[in-house]
Amino acid sequence: MGFVHHSNYLKYFELARLDWLNKLGISYKKIEENGVLLPVIYSEIKYLFPLKFDDIFFVKVGIEELPVSRLKLNYEIKTYENKKICFGKVHLAFLNSKNNKPVGVPEVINLAFQKNYDL
């Protein structure tokens, strides 16, 4: 078939999210060490064209709004020829790691987004 399996796209989103947070100065590991988990609570992908095994591509990550109790991310995968492959959304909740109850956005994330985004 020569196409990348559809289940891999969420993995690409996750890797792009971790890289994006790291570039903003946010360590996912440190967030968890400080008692906050970020589980995915919603995901959606609209496939436009399939990626082929040898395609070179990039994933664009952005936020819809400054987070309060959840982080709403938008994604777009394009080839380097600028062909739009898919787009999607992932929402992550901020949970206390001890009791799995919702918590507000950690200050380090809030400050990084306010500094880097005009929403």
N, C-alpha and C positions, 0 to 999 in steps of 0.2 A: 504494500500500500504506500509506504514512503512518508506517511503523515505522522506527526507527533500525536500521541494519545491525548485525548481531551483532559484527562485527569492531571496531566503535568502542568497545565496553565495556572492552577492555584498554587502549585509549588513555585512557579516563576514569580507569581505575585508576592509570595512570602519572602523569597530571596531578595526581591527588589525592595520590599518594605524594610527588611533588616538593614540593607545597604543604605537606603534613604534615611532611616532614623540615625544610623551611624554618622552619615554626612552632616546631619543636623546637630551632632554632638550628644545624641541620646543612645545610651547603652541599654539594650533590651535585657541583658544579663543583670545590670545594676538595678533596673526597675524591679525585676523579680527578686533580687537580693533584698530590696527594700520593702518587700511584702505585697507587691502588686502584680497580678497576673493579667494577661490580655488575651483571653480566648476569643476565637472567631465566633460571632453569634449570627452572622448573616453573610452570605456570598451570592454573587450573581455574575454570570459571564454571558456575553453576547458574542458568539463566534461568527466572524464574517468570512474568513478564509482559513484554511489549515496551514499550520507551519509544516514545512518539510524538514526532513532530518538534517540537511546541510544548510538550512537557512540561518543566517546571522541576524539577530534581532535585538531589540532593546525594549525595556519595560519602563514606562513613565508612571510615576506615582504622584498623586496630589490629594489634598484634603478638601472636603466640601465646606467645612466650617470649623471654627475653633472647638475643640472637644470639651465636653462637660463631664458626661458619664460614659461616653463611648467615643471611639475614634472611627470616623467615617472616611474611608479612603476610596479614591477612584484610580483605576488602572487603565493603561492602554498599551498593547503590544503592537509594535511595528517592525517591519524588516528595515534593513539599512537602505533599501531602495524606496523607503517611505510608504510601503504598502501596509495599510491598517489591517491587522490580523484579527484582533478582538479588543473588546473593552469590558470593564467590569467594575464591581464594587465589592468591598469587604468592610464589614463593621466589626470592631473589636470592643468588648466591654472592659472596663477597669474593675477588677475584683480584688478584694482582700484575700491574700493567700491562706490566711488562717481559717476563715469562715466562709469563703466564696461568696461573700455579700458584695454588692456594688459599692464602689467608692468613687470619689471625684477624680478628675484628671490629676496625676502627679505634677507638682510644681515645675519640675525640670522639663516636662513635655510642654506644659502651658507656656513657659518662658521661651522655649525654643521656637514654638509656633508663632508666638506674638512677635518675636524678633525677625522671623523669616517670611511671614505671610501677612498680607494686608486684607483680612477678611472682615 
